[in-house]
């Protein structure tokens, strides 16, 4: 009887270890994905800012050309 209980306990301990390892691996993947999302969001914000600056510069140049007497 003790051998059966010991075997079950060992299997449960091993299963618990495997689950903890899987959990750590998934947590690491989530951390990696979160970092990547943050990087992409920041990159997108930078590009939007650059595009806005380009549009503003273009609009200012258009206004200057229209305001100049011909």
C-alpha positions as CSV (number, residue, x, y, z in Angstrom):
1,X,0.0,0.0,0.0
2,X,2.8,2.4,0.9
3,X,4.5,1.7,-2.5
4,X,1.3,2.6,-4.3
5,X,0.9,5.8,-2.3
6,X,4.6,6.7,-2.8
7,X,4.3,6.1,-6.5
8,X,1.2,8.3,-6.8
9,X,2.9,11.0,-4.7
10,X,6.0,10.9,-6.9
11,X,3.9,11.2,-10.0
12,X,2.0,14.1,-8.5
13,X,5.2,15.9,-7.6
14,X,6.6,15.4,-11.1
15,X,3.4,16.6,-12.7
16,X,3.5,19.7,-10.4
17,X,7.1,20.3,-11.5
18,X,6.2,20.0,-15.1
19,X,3.3,22.4,-14.7
20,X,5.5,24.9,-12.9
21,X,8.0,24.7,-15.8
22,X,5.2,25.2,-18.3
23,X,3.9,28.2,-16.4
24,X,7.3,29.8,-16.3
25,X,7.7,29.2,-20.0
26,X,4.3,30.7,-20.8
27,X,5.0,33.7,-18.5
28,X,8.3,34.2,-20.3
29,X,6.5,34.1,-23.7
30,X,3.9,36.6,-22.3
31,X,6.7,38.9,-21.2
32,X,8.4,38.7,-24.6
33,X,5.1,39.4,-26.3
34,X,4.4,42.4,-24.0
35,X,7.8,43.9,-24.7
36,X,7.3,43.5,-28.5
37,X,3.8,45.1,-28.3
38,X,5.2,48.0,-26.4
39,X,8.0,48.4,-28.9
40,X,5.7,48.4,-31.8
41,X,3.3,50.8,-30.2
42,X,6.2,53.2,-29.5
43,X,7.4,52.8,-33.0
44,X,4.0,53.5,-34.4
45,X,3.7,56.7,-32.2
46,X,7.0,57.9,-33.5
47,X,6.0,57.3,-37.1
48,X,2.7,59.2,-36.5
49,X,4.6,62.0,-35.0
50,X,7.0,62.2,-37.9
51,X,4.2,62.1,-40.4
52,X,2.4,64.9,-38.6
53,X,5.6,67.0,-38.6
54,X,6.0,66.4,-42.3
55,X,2.4,67.4,-43.0
56,X,2.8,70.5,-40.9
57,X,6.0,71.5,-42.7
58,X,4.3,70.9,-46.0
59,X,1.3,73.0,-45.0
60,X,3.6,75.8,-43.8
61,X,5.5,75.8,-47.1
62,X,2.3,75.9,-49.0
63,X,1.1,78.9,-47.0
64,X,4.4,80.7,-47.6
65,X,4.2,80.2,-51.3
66,X,0.7,81.5,-51.4
67,X,1.5,84.5,-49.4
68,X,4.4,85.6,-51.6
69,X,3.5,88.2,-54.2
70,X,4.0,87.1,-57.7
